[in-house]
């Protein structure tokens, strides 16, 4: 599956102030890692976020989100944010920072 290079570039800008950011192809898209832990990524034109079980449950109450169901079974700790929910730089930064903050809370790999 191809992923949006435009969204990947926007995520790179949002993560630029953070240290230890790496990119890895996974889930048919592109994942961004902080300290070896995945924080977010791009699948198609959607933002993928790792938020932990509690953070994902909270995020799913917000507009333009849905469970990440890459395998056909929803992953409790991850969500997709549709393009409408990340249209502005502020919206994208808010979501990316949520994923980055969660990844930063985990032990580095």
Rosetta constraint file for C-alpha pairs under 8 A:
AtomPair CA 1 CA 28 HARMONIC 5.15 0.50
AtomPair CA 1 CA 29 HARMONIC 6.68 0.50
AtomPair CA 1 CA 43 HARMONIC 7.74 0.50
AtomPair CA 1 CA 44 HARMONIC 6.86 0.50
AtomPair CA 2 CA 28 HARMONIC 7.09 0.50
AtomPair CA 2 CA 29 HARMONIC 6.52 0.50
AtomPair CA 2 CA 43 HARMONIC 7.56 0.50
AtomPair CA 2 CA 44 HARMONIC 5.88 0.50
AtomPair CA 3 CA 28 HARMONIC 7.79 0.50
AtomPair CA 3 CA 29 HARMONIC 5.41 0.50
AtomPair CA 3 CA 30 HARMONIC 7.21 0.50
AtomPair CA 3 CA 42 HARMONIC 6.13 0.50
AtomPair CA 3 CA 43 HARMONIC 5.40 0.50
AtomPair CA 3 CA 44 HARMONIC 4.11 0.50
AtomPair CA 3 CA 45 HARMONIC 6.16 0.50
AtomPair CA 4 CA 8 HARMONIC 6.33 0.50
AtomPair CA 4 CA 42 HARMONIC 6.92 0.50
AtomPair CA 4 CA 43 HARMONIC 7.56 0.50
AtomPair CA 4 CA 44 HARMONIC 5.76 0.50
AtomPair CA 4 CA 45 HARMONIC 5.21 0.50
AtomPair CA 5 CA 9 HARMONIC 6.15 0.50
AtomPair CA 6 CA 10 HARMONIC 6.33 0.50
AtomPair CA 7 CA 11 HARMONIC 6.17 0.50
AtomPair CA 7 CA 42 HARMONIC 7.03 0.50
AtomPair CA 7 CA 45 HARMONIC 7.00 0.50
AtomPair CA 7 CA 47 HARMONIC 7.89 0.50
AtomPair CA 8 CA 12 HARMONIC 6.21 0.50
AtomPair CA 8 CA 30 HARMONIC 7.64 0.50
AtomPair CA 8 CA 41 HARMONIC 7.63 0.50
AtomPair CA 8 CA 42 HARMONIC 6.44 0.50
AtomPair CA 9 CA 13 HARMONIC 6.39 0.50
AtomPair CA 10 CA 14 HARMONIC 6.35 0.50
AtomPair CA 10 CA 89 HARMONIC 7.83 0.50
AtomPair CA 10 CA 92 HARMONIC 7.98 0.50
AtomPair CA 11 CA 15 HARMONIC 6.14 0.50
AtomPair CA 11 CA 92 HARMONIC 7.58 0.50
AtomPair CA 11 CA 93 HARMONIC 7.80 0.50
AtomPair CA 11 CA 96 HARMONIC 7.15 0.50
AtomPair CA 12 CA 16 HARMONIC 5.91 0.50
AtomPair CA 14 CA 92 HARMONIC 7.66 0.50
AtomPair CA 14 CA 93 HARMONIC 5.54 0.50
AtomPair CA 14 CA 96 HARMONIC 6.94 0.50
AtomPair CA 14 CA 97 HARMONIC 7.87 0.50
AtomPair CA 15 CA 21 HARMONIC 7.46 0.50
AtomPair CA 15 CA 96 HARMONIC 7.56 0.50
AtomPair CA 15 CA 97 HARMONIC 7.89 0.50
AtomPair CA 19 CA 34 HARMONIC 7.57 0.50
AtomPair CA 20 CA 33 HARMONIC 7.89 0.50
AtomPair CA 20 CA 34 HARMONIC 5.60 0.50
AtomPair CA 20 CA 35 HARMONIC 5.63 0.50
AtomPair CA 21 CA 32 HARMONIC 6.70 0.50
AtomPair CA 21 CA 33 HARMONIC 5.51 0.50
AtomPair CA 21 CA 34 HARMONIC 4.84 0.50
AtomPair CA 21 CA 35 HARMONIC 6.96 0.50
AtomPair CA 22 CA 32 HARMONIC 5.76 0.50
AtomPair CA 22 CA 33 HARMONIC 5.03 0.50
AtomPair CA 22 CA 34 HARMONIC 6.61 0.50
AtomPair CA 22 CA 36 HARMONIC 7.69 0.50
AtomPair CA 23 CA 30 HARMONIC 6.81 0.50
AtomPair CA 23 CA 31 HARMONIC 5.67 0.50
AtomPair CA 23 CA 32 HARMONIC 4.66 0.50
AtomPair CA 23 CA 33 HARMONIC 6.05 0.50
AtomPair CA 24 CA 30 HARMONIC 5.82 0.50
AtomPair CA 24 CA 31 HARMONIC 5.17 0.50
AtomPair CA 24 CA 32 HARMONIC 6.45 0.50
AtomPair CA 24 CA 33 HARMONIC 7.48 0.50
AtomPair CA 25 CA 29 HARMONIC 5.75 0.50
AtomPair CA 25 CA 30 HARMONIC 4.46 0.50
AtomPair CA 25 CA 31 HARMONIC 5.91 0.50
AtomPair CA 26 CA 30 HARMONIC 5.71 0.50
AtomPair CA 26 CA 31 HARMONIC 6.13 0.50
AtomPair CA 27 CA 31 HARMONIC 7.97 0.50
AtomPair CA 27 CA 43 HARMONIC 7.13 0.50
AtomPair CA 27 CA 70 HARMONIC 7.19 0.50
AtomPair CA 28 CA 43 HARMONIC 6.53 0.50
AtomPair CA 29 CA 41 HARMONIC 7.22 0.50
AtomPair CA 29 CA 42 HARMONIC 5.52 0.50
AtomPair CA 29 CA 43 HARMONIC 4.63 0.50
AtomPair CA 29 CA 44 HARMONIC 6.85 0.50
AtomPair CA 30 CA 41 HARMONIC 5.36 0.50
AtomPair CA 30 CA 42 HARMONIC 5.24 0.50
AtomPair CA 30 CA 43 HARMONIC 6.80 0.50
AtomPair CA 31 CA 38 HARMONIC 6.59 0.50
AtomPair CA 31 CA 39 HARMONIC 7.62 0.50
AtomPair CA 31 CA 40 HARMONIC 5.87 0.50
AtomPair CA 31 CA 41 HARMONIC 4.03 0.50
AtomPair CA 31 CA 42 HARMONIC 6.48 0.50
AtomPair CA 32 CA 38 HARMONIC 5.78 0.50
AtomPair CA 32 CA 39 HARMONIC 6.00 0.50
AtomPair CA 32 CA 40 HARMONIC 5.41 0.50
AtomPair CA 32 CA 41 HARMONIC 5.47 0.50
AtomPair CA 33 CA 37 HARMONIC 5.06 0.50
AtomPair CA 33 CA 38 HARMONIC 4.21 0.50
AtomPair CA 33 CA 39 HARMONIC 5.68 0.50
AtomPair CA 33 CA 40 HARMONIC 7.34 0.50
AtomPair CA 33 CA 103 HARMONIC 7.92 0.50
AtomPair CA 34 CA 38 HARMONIC 6.28 0.50
AtomPair CA 34 CA 39 HARMONIC 6.53 0.50
AtomPair CA 34 CA 100 HARMONIC 6.99 0.50
AtomPair CA 34 CA 103 HARMONIC 6.24 0.50
AtomPair CA 34 CA 104 HARMONIC 6.67 0.50
AtomPair CA 35 CA 103 HARMONIC 7.69 0.50
AtomPair CA 35 CA 104 HARMONIC 7.16 0.50
AtomPair CA 35 CA 107 HARMONIC 7.92 0.50
AtomPair CA 35 CA 108 HARMONIC 4.80 0.50
AtomPair CA 35 CA 109 HARMONIC 6.18 0.50
AtomPair CA 36 CA 108 HARMONIC 5.93 0.50
AtomPair CA 36 CA 109 HARMONIC 4.91 0.50
AtomPair CA 37 CA 103 HARMONIC 5.63 0.50
AtomPair CA 37 CA 104 HARMONIC 7.88 0.50
AtomPair CA 37 CA 106 HARMONIC 7.40 0.50
AtomPair CA 37 CA 108 HARMONIC 6.88 0.50
AtomPair CA 37 CA 109 HARMONIC 6.84 0.50
AtomPair CA 38 CA 50 HARMONIC 6.78 0.50
AtomPair CA 38 CA 103 HARMONIC 6.40 0.50
AtomPair CA 39 CA 49 HARMONIC 6.05 0.50
AtomPair CA 39 CA 50 HARMONIC 5.22 0.50
AtomPair CA 39 CA 51 HARMONIC 7.54 0.50
AtomPair CA 39 CA 96 HARMONIC 7.75 0.50
AtomPair CA 39 CA 99 HARMONIC 4.66 0.50
AtomPair CA 39 CA 100 HARMONIC 5.06 0.50
AtomPair CA 39 CA 102 HARMONIC 6.98 0.50
AtomPair CA 39 CA 103 HARMONIC 5.20 0.50
AtomPair CA 40 CA 47 HARMONIC 7.05 0.50
AtomPair CA 40 CA 48 HARMONIC 5.27 0.50
AtomPair CA 40 CA 49 HARMONIC 4.30 0.50
AtomPair CA 40 CA 50 HARMONIC 5.89 0.50
AtomPair CA 40 CA 96 HARMONIC 6.66 0.50
AtomPair CA 40 CA 99 HARMONIC 5.84 0.50
AtomPair CA 40 CA 100 HARMONIC 7.29 0.50
AtomPair CA 41 CA 47 HARMONIC 5.85 0.50
AtomPair CA 41 CA 48 HARMONIC 4.87 0.50
AtomPair CA 41 CA 49 HARMONIC 6.51 0.50
AtomPair CA 42 CA 46 HARMONIC 5.79 0.50
AtomPair CA 42 CA 47 HARMONIC 4.98 0.50
AtomPair CA 42 CA 48 HARMONIC 5.70 0.50
AtomPair CA 43 CA 47 HARMONIC 6.59 0.50
AtomPair CA 43 CA 48 HARMONIC 6.64 0.50
AtomPair CA 45 CA 82 HARMONIC 7.40 0.50
AtomPair CA 45 CA 83 HARMONIC 6.41 0.50
AtomPair CA 46 CA 80 HARMONIC 6.16 0.50
AtomPair CA 46 CA 81 HARMONIC 5.76 0.50
AtomPair CA 46 CA 82 HARMONIC 4.99 0.50
AtomPair CA 46 CA 83 HARMONIC 5.80 0.50
AtomPair CA 47 CA 80 HARMONIC 5.54 0.50
AtomPair CA 47 CA 81 HARMONIC 5.07 0.50
AtomPair CA 47 CA 82 HARMONIC 6.60 0.50
AtomPair CA 47 CA 83 HARMONIC 7.50 0.50
AtomPair CA 47 CA 86 HARMONIC 7.93 0.50
AtomPair CA 48 CA 68 HARMONIC 7.38 0.50
AtomPair CA 48 CA 78 HARMONIC 7.14 0.50
AtomPair CA 48 CA 79 HARMONIC 5.85 0.50
AtomPair CA 48 CA 80 HARMONIC 4.59 0.50
AtomPair CA 48 CA 81 HARMONIC 6.45 0.50
AtomPair CA 49 CA 78 HARMONIC 5.51 0.50
AtomPair CA 49 CA 79 HARMONIC 5.39 0.50
AtomPair CA 49 CA 80 HARMONIC 6.34 0.50
AtomPair CA 49 CA 81 HARMONIC 7.80 0.50
AtomPair CA 49 CA 95 HARMONIC 7.83 0.50
AtomPair CA 49 CA 96 HARMONIC 7.43 0.50
AtomPair CA 49 CA 99 HARMONIC 5.55 0.50
AtomPair CA 50 CA 56 HARMONIC 7.52 0.50
AtomPair CA 50 CA 77 HARMONIC 5.95 0.50
AtomPair CA 50 CA 78 HARMONIC 4.54 0.50
AtomPair CA 50 CA 79 HARMONIC 6.80 0.50
AtomPair CA 50 CA 99 HARMONIC 5.54 0.50
AtomPair CA 50 CA 102 HARMONIC 7.36 0.50
AtomPair CA 50 CA 103 HARMONIC 7.62 0.50
AtomPair CA 51 CA 55 HARMONIC 4.86 0.50
AtomPair CA 51 CA 56 HARMONIC 5.20 0.50
AtomPair CA 51 CA 77 HARMONIC 5.64 0.50
AtomPair CA 51 CA 78 HARMONIC 5.84 0.50
AtomPair CA 51 CA 79 HARMONIC 7.66 0.50
AtomPair CA 51 CA 98 HARMONIC 7.03 0.50
AtomPair CA 51 CA 99 HARMONIC 5.48 0.50
AtomPair CA 51 CA 102 HARMONIC 5.75 0.50
AtomPair CA 51 CA 103 HARMONIC 7.85 0.50
AtomPair CA 52 CA 56 HARMONIC 5.88 0.50
AtomPair CA 52 CA 76 HARMONIC 7.42 0.50
AtomPair CA 52 CA 77 HARMONIC 4.15 0.50
AtomPair CA 52 CA 78 HARMONIC 6.73 0.50
AtomPair CA 52 CA 102 HARMONIC 7.19 0.50
AtomPair CA 53 CA 57 HARMONIC 6.20 0.50
AtomPair CA 53 CA 76 HARMONIC 5.36 0.50
AtomPair CA 53 CA 77 HARMONIC 4.18 0.50
AtomPair CA 53 CA 78 HARMONIC 7.53 0.50
AtomPair CA 54 CA 58 HARMONIC 6.33 0.50
AtomPair CA 54 CA 77 HARMONIC 7.45 0.50
AtomPair CA 55 CA 59 HARMONIC 6.12 0.50
AtomPair CA 55 CA 77 HARMONIC 7.37 0.50
AtomPair CA 56 CA 60 HARMONIC 6.15 0.50
AtomPair CA 56 CA 76 HARMONIC 6.78 0.50
AtomPair CA 56 CA 77 HARMONIC 5.41 0.50
AtomPair CA 56 CA 78 HARMONIC 5.78 0.50
AtomPair CA 56 CA 79 HARMONIC 6.15 0.50
AtomPair CA 57 CA 61 HARMONIC 7.10 0.50
AtomPair CA 57 CA 76 HARMONIC 7.61 0.50
AtomPair CA 57 CA 77 HARMONIC 7.89 0.50
AtomPair CA 58 CA 62 HARMONIC 7.54 0.50
AtomPair CA 59 CA 65 HARMONIC 7.04 0.50
AtomPair CA 59 CA 79 HARMONIC 7.59 0.50
AtomPair CA 60 CA 65 HARMONIC 5.55 0.50
AtomPair CA 60 CA 66 HARMONIC 5.98 0.50
AtomPair CA 60 CA 67 HARMONIC 7.12 0.50
AtomPair CA 60 CA 79 HARMONIC 7.34 0.50
AtomPair CA 61 CA 65 HARMONIC 7.75 0.50
AtomPair CA 63 CA 85 HARMONIC 6.95 0.50
AtomPair CA 64 CA 81 HARMONIC 5.69 0.50
AtomPair CA 64 CA 82 HARMONIC 5.31 0.50
AtomPair CA 64 CA 83 HARMONIC 7.81 0.50
AtomPair CA 64 CA 84 HARMONIC 6.47 0.50
AtomPair CA 64 CA 85 HARMONIC 5.22 0.50
AtomPair CA 65 CA 79 HARMONIC 6.67 0.50
AtomPair CA 65 CA 80 HARMONIC 5.60 0.50
AtomPair CA 65 CA 81 HARMONIC 4.50 0.50
AtomPair CA 65 CA 82 HARMONIC 6.17 0.50
AtomPair CA 65 CA 85 HARMONIC 7.57 0.50
AtomPair CA 66 CA 79 HARMONIC 5.75 0.50
AtomPair CA 66 CA 80 HARMONIC 5.39 0.50
AtomPair CA 66 CA 81 HARMONIC 6.68 0.50
AtomPair CA 67 CA 74 HARMONIC 5.64 0.50
AtomPair CA 67 CA 75 HARMONIC 6.71 0.50
AtomPair CA 67 CA 76 HARMONIC 7.38 0.50
AtomPair CA 67 CA 78 HARMONIC 6.51 0.50
AtomPair CA 67 CA 79 HARMONIC 4.54 0.50
AtomPair CA 67 CA 80 HARMONIC 6.03 0.50
AtomPair CA 68 CA 74 HARMONIC 5.47 0.50
AtomPair CA 68 CA 75 HARMONIC 5.72 0.50
AtomPair CA 68 CA 76 HARMONIC 7.99 0.50
AtomPair CA 68 CA 78 HARMONIC 5.56 0.50
AtomPair CA 68 CA 79 HARMONIC 4.57 0.50
AtomPair CA 68 CA 80 HARMONIC 5.38 0.50
AtomPair CA 69 CA 73 HARMONIC 5.10 0.50
AtomPair CA 69 CA 74 HARMONIC 4.16 0.50
AtomPair CA 69 CA 75 HARMONIC 6.12 0.50
AtomPair CA 70 CA 74 HARMONIC 7.35 0.50
AtomPair CA 75 CA 79 HARMONIC 7.72 0.50
AtomPair CA 81 CA 85 HARMONIC 6.06 0.50
AtomPair CA 81 CA 86 HARMONIC 7.19 0.50
AtomPair CA 82 CA 86 HARMONIC 7.06 0.50
AtomPair CA 83 CA 87 HARMONIC 6.09 0.50
AtomPair CA 85 CA 91 HARMONIC 6.79 0.50
AtomPair CA 85 CA 92 HARMONIC 7.73 0.50
AtomPair CA 86 CA 90 HARMONIC 7.97 0.50
AtomPair CA 86 CA 91 HARMONIC 5.00 0.50
AtomPair CA 86 CA 92 HARMONIC 4.60 0.50
AtomPair CA 86 CA 95 HARMONIC 7.85 0.50
AtomPair CA 87 CA 91 HARMONIC 6.74 0.50
AtomPair CA 87 CA 92 HARMONIC 7.06 0.50
AtomPair CA 88 CA 92 HARMONIC 6.37 0.50
AtomPair CA 89 CA 93 HARMONIC 6.03 0.50
AtomPair CA 90 CA 94 HARMONIC 6.11 0.50
AtomPair CA 91 CA 95 HARMONIC 6.40 0.50
AtomPair CA 92 CA 96 HARMONIC 6.02 0.50
AtomPair CA 93 CA 97 HARMONIC 5.85 0.50
AtomPair CA 94 CA 98 HARMONIC 6.43 0.50
AtomPair CA 95 CA 99 HARMONIC 6.60 0.50
AtomPair CA 96 CA 100 HARMONIC 6.07 0.50
AtomPair CA 97 CA 101 HARMONIC 5.79 0.50
AtomPair CA 98 CA 102 HARMONIC 6.29 0.50
AtomPair CA 99 CA 103 HARMONIC 6.25 0.50
AtomPair CA 100 CA 104 HARMONIC 6.02 0.50
AtomPair CA 101 CA 105 HARMONIC 6.31 0.50
AtomPair CA 102 CA 106 HARMONIC 6.97 0.50
AtomPair CA 104 CA 108 HARMONIC 7.87 0.50
